[in-house]
Amino acid sequence: MLNIHSTHSRRIDRQMPPRSEKHANFRRLAVGRTDQVLEALRKLSNLSSANYEFEDSEVEKIFDAIEAGVEEARGRFRRGLTKRGRFTL
């Protein structure tokens, strides 16, 4: 009889070696570029301090543009699309 514990299942992440030089380049660049995006989001969130004034509609426009950009980037990984747009307030 199999005894299964219903405690937390733990995922074991292992660092897999790159499959090719192109894959190694992707991984190296992806880490740096992801860090840049996260740093930019952190800086953007600094605008929420009392040192600045903003309207809710402006904040919604910013995050709508960010979410659209994330979906576009995700789609390019899925479909290889090359469409690009600029953000303005």
C-alpha positions in Angstrom: 0.0 0.0 0.0 1.3 3.4 -1.0 1.5 6.0 1.8 1.1 9.6 0.5 1.5 12.5 2.8 -0.7 15.5 2.1 1.9 18.0 3.4 3.5 20.4 1.1 4.9 19.1 -2.2 8.3 20.4 -2.8 9.6 21.2 -6.3 13.3 20.6 -6.8 14.9 23.0 -9.2 18.0 21.9 -10.8 20.3 24.1 -12.8 20.4 22.4 -16.2 23.4 23.0 -18.5 22.7 24.9 -21.7 22.0 22.8 -24.7 24.0 24.9 -27.1 25.9 28.2 -27.4 22.7 29.9 -28.5 20.9 28.6 -25.4 23.8 29.7 -23.2 23.5 33.2 -24.8 19.8 33.3 -24.2 20.1 32.4 -20.6 22.9 35.0 -20.0 21.0 37.8 -21.7 17.6 36.8 -20.2 18.9 37.1 -16.7 20.4 40.5 -17.2 17.4 41.9 -19.1 14.9 40.5 -16.6 16.8 42.2 -13.8 16.7 45.5 -15.8 12.9 45.2 -16.2 12.4 44.4 -12.5 14.7 47.4 -11.6 12.7 49.7 -13.9 9.4 48.5 -12.2 11.0 49.2 -8.8 11.9 52.7 -9.9 8.4 53.2 -11.4 6.9 52.3 -8.1 8.9 55.0 -6.4 6.6 57.5 -8.2 3.9 56.4 -5.8 5.5 58.4 -2.9 4.1 61.6 -1.5 6.8 63.5 -3.5 4.6 63.2 -6.6 1.0 63.8 -7.6 -0.8 61.6 -10.1 -4.3 60.7 -11.3 -5.7 57.2 -11.0 -6.3 57.3 -14.8 -2.6 58.0 -15.4 -1.6 55.0 -13.2 -4.1 52.8 -15.0 -2.7 53.9 -18.4 0.8 53.1 -17.3 -0.1 49.6 -16.0 -2.3 48.9 -19.0 0.7 49.6 -21.2 3.0 47.5 -19.1 0.5 44.6 -19.2 0.1 44.9 -23.0 3.9 44.9 -23.3 4.2 41.7 -21.3 1.5 40.0 -23.3 3.2 41.2 -26.6 6.6 39.8 -25.4 5.0 36.5 -24.3 3.2 36.3 -27.6 6.5 36.7 -29.5 7.9 33.7 -27.6 4.8 31.8 -28.6 4.4 33.0 -32.2 7.6 34.9 -33.2 5.7 38.3 -33.7 7.8 41.5 -34.3 5.2 44.3 -33.6 6.5 47.2 -31.5 4.8 50.3 -30.1 5.8 53.3 -28.0 4.2 54.4 -24.7 2.9 57.9 -24.2 0.8 59.5 -21.4 
